[in-house]
Amino acid sequence: MLLLATGESKKRGFSAGVPVRDWLVIALGYLGAHEFGLWALAYIPFPMQVVCKSCKAVPVMFGEKLFDSEKKHTRQKEMSVLLMTAGVCAFTLLSGSKKKSAEFELTPTLVMGLGLVLAALVCDGIYGPYQNKICNKHKPSQFHLMLNMNFYELLLAVVICVFDGEFVHGLEFIQKYPEILPNMLYFMTTMGLGNIFIFTLQSNYGALTVTMTTTIRKLISVIVSVLLFGHSIGTMQWVAVVAVFGSSEISKLVCKLLGIGQEDAAKKAKAL
């Protein structure tokens, strides 16, 4: 509807001249990131899965370099990403949840779970950076990105659901509990509106910026939830929060103190 309203569909069609195979790559990557991540929960505890997925920015950063040979990240940017990732992991690990040590013993089940999370992270490092490649080459609008990725992901998801029987189970659940339909409509509407902003961010600033933004958003959601329900946040967790939200300035200060990146800055100044 937005493509029609903005006239983008008339100018460039619904695919914006992007080959179907390229849309399938990002659709498969996006679907794989979610499927492998959820599948991993059958083998490892949820906190461990969250900690692993919090490292998403790292494979995305490598993915940008892989799919765009001209893409360069400054040392300050790399340090900022690592600091933010470490902060989110520390916040989760210091949550105070008391798990039995047996859950974290290196067992075949744990290895399987970690392998699935690794596969999810690999998919994260593909679909976002590959969208960068599409944007750089074909210049599609954010609405083209949103429509095509979700359309091809839907096709793939329907095939999987039909194959494993989940499609029928889903219909049976809706028939049994029709009262969920208004909630589903509410979820789809808000999800769609939220995705407009995400894909606009992707189209204009790239995958790494999207990943860092959504990671911080998740942390904010956790903090707000904790405070709303009257839970406490430990001192070290607050330190982790400061590390996340101040990762850019902290990394900038560290690089300045260590003299990292000064040569690159001097070359740029000389070129100008």
MOURVEN-V925822 format. One record per residue. N is the residue number from 1. RES is the residue in one small letter. NEAR is the number of other ideal C-beta (glycine too) atoms within 10 Angstrom. Layout:
((N | RES | NEAR) (N | RES | NEAR))
This chain:
((1 | m | 9) (2 | l | 15) (3 | l | 19) (4 | l | 11) (5 | a | 9) (6 | t | 12) (7 | g | 9) (8 | e | 19) (9 | s | 19) (10 | k | 9) (11 | k | 10) (12 | r | 17) (13 | g | 12) (14 | f | 14) (15 | s | 17) (16 | a | 22) (17 | g | 11) (18 | v | 21) (19 | p | 11) (20 | v | 11) (21 | r | 7) (22 | d | 18) (23 | w | 24) (24 | l | 16) (25 | v | 20) (26 | i | 23) (27 | a | 22) (28 | l | 18) (29 | g | 22) (30 | y | 22) (31 | l | 19) (32 | g | 18) (33 | a | 23) (34 | h | 14) (35 | e | 18) (36 | f | 19) (37 | g | 21) (38 | l | 12) (39 | w | 15) (40 | a | 23) (41 | l | 15) (42 | a | 10) (43 | y | 19) (44 | i | 22) (45 | p | 16) (46 | f | 11) (47 | p | 14) (48 | m | 21) (49 | q | 20) (50 | v | 20) (51 | v | 19) (52 | c | 21) (53 | k | 19) (54 | s | 23) (55 | c | 19) (56 | k | 22) (57 | a | 25) (58 | v | 18) (59 | p | 22) (60 | v | 26) (61 | m | 23) (62 | f | 14) (63 | g | 27) (64 | e | 22) (65 | k | 13) (66 | l | 15) (67 | f | 20) (68 | d | 15) (69 | s | 7) (70 | e | 6) (71 | k | 17) (72 | k | 10) (73 | h | 15) (74 | t | 15) (75 | r | 15) (76 | q | 19) (77 | k | 18) (78 | e | 15) (79 | m | 21) (80 | s | 23) (81 | v | 23) (82 | l | 16) (83 | l | 18) (84 | m | 25) (85 | t | 23) (86 | a | 16) (87 | g | 25) (88 | v | 27) (89 | c | 17) (90 | a | 19) (91 | f | 25) (92 | t | 21) (93 | l | 17) (94 | l | 16) (95 | s | 16) (96 | g | 10) (97 | s | 10) (98 | k | 5) (99 | k | 10) (100 | k | 8) (101 | s | 6) (102 | a | 7) (103 | e | 13) (104 | f | 12) (105 | e | 9) (106 | l | 8) (107 | t | 12) (108 | p | 8) (109 | t | 13) (110 | l | 16) (111 | v | 12) (112 | m | 15) (113 | g | 21) (114 | l | 17) (115 | g | 14) (116 | l | 22) (117 | v | 24) (118 | l | 14) (119 | a | 17) (120 | a | 24) (121 | l | 21) (122 | v | 16) (123 | c | 22) (124 | d | 27) (125 | g | 25) (126 | i | 23) (127 | y | 22) (128 | g | 27) (129 | p | 26) (130 | y | 23) (131 | q | 26) (132 | n | 22) (133 | k | 19) (134 | i | 23) (135 | c | 21) (136 | n | 13) (137 | k | 11) (138 | h | 15) (139 | k | 13) (140 | p | 23) (141 | s | 20) (142 | q | 20) (143 | f | 22) (144 | h | 27) (145 | l | 23) (146 | m | 21) (147 | l | 22) (148 | n | 22) (149 | m | 24) (150 | n | 17) (151 | f | 14) (152 | y | 20) (153 | e | 20) (154 | l | 12) (155 | l | 12) (156 | l | 17) (157 | a | 17) (158 | v | 12) (159 | v | 11) (160 | i | 13) (161 | c | 15) (162 | v | 11) (163 | f | 9) (164 | d | 10) (165 | g | 9) (166 | e | 14) (167 | f | 15) (168 | v | 11) (169 | h | 11) (170 | g | 11) (171 | l | 11) (172 | e | 10) (173 | f | 12) (174 | i | 13) (175 | q | 8) (176 | k | 9) (177 | y | 10) (178 | p | 9) (179 | e | 8) (180 | i | 12) (181 | l | 10) (182 | p | 9) (183 | n | 10) (184 | m | 10) (185 | l | 10) (186 | y | 10) (187 | f | 11) (188 | m | 10) (189 | t | 10) (190 | t | 10) (191 | m | 10) (192 | g | 13) (193 | l | 9) (194 | g | 11) (195 | n | 16) (196 | i | 13) (197 | f | 12) (198 | i | 16) (199 | f | 22) (200 | t | 16) (201 | l | 16) (202 | q | 23) (203 | s | 21) (204 | n | 11) (205 | y | 13) (206 | g | 20) (207 | a | 26) (208 | l | 21) (209 | t | 15) (210 | v | 23) (211 | t | 26) (212 | m | 23) (213 | t | 15) (214 | t | 14) (215 | t | 22) (216 | i | 16) (217 | r | 12) (218 | k | 14) (219 | l | 20) (220 | i | 13) (221 | s | 10) (222 | v | 17) (223 | i | 15) (224 | v | 10) (225 | s | 10) (226 | v | 14) (227 | l | 11) (228 | l | 8) (229 | f | 7) (230 | g | 6) (231 | h | 10) (232 | s | 8) (233 | i | 17) (234 | g | 12) (235 | t | 8) (236 | m | 12) (237 | q | 20) (238 | w | 13) (239 | v | 14) (240 | a | 22) (241 | v | 19) (242 | v | 12) (243 | a | 18) (244 | v | 24) (245 | f | 15) (246 | g | 16) (247 | s | 22) (248 | s | 16) (249 | e | 10) (250 | i | 18) (251 | s | 22) (252 | k | 17) (253 | l | 12) (254 | v | 15) (255 | c | 20) (256 | k | 12) (257 | l | 8) (258 | l | 11) (259 | g | 8) (260 | i | 16) (261 | g | 16) (262 | q | 12) (263 | e | 9) (264 | d | 13) (265 | a | 12) (266 | a | 10) (267 | k | 10) (268 | k | 9) (269 | a | 8) (270 | k | 7) (271 | a | 6) (272 | l | 5))
